Amino acid sequence: MDIANNIEQEINSLTEKINNSPKDAELRIERAKLYLRAELFDKALNDFTIASEIQPESSEIKEHIAMIKSIFNYRNIDTYNP
């Protein structure tokens, strides 16, 4: 089993758990980190954003959101500066 398949299985498992406990910020953080490993930054940002609504005081979540936004800025620099 390769790493990508393993990550996908873990994401699917967490998705089921999140569907059963949508207010569990830790599950969303865990899935967001897996999305980061898979370079699915938009999905990671969505999970971290929802987690921040559940735990607005979390500095870990804020740091991850800032990191993802900086990745978006770096990856899209040509779009903004033709």
Buried (B, 14 or more C-beta within 10 A) or exposed (E): EEEEEEBEEBBEEBEEBBEEEEEBBEBBBBBBBBBBBBEBBEBBBBBBBBBBEBBEEBEEBBEBBEBBEEBEEEEEEEEEEE
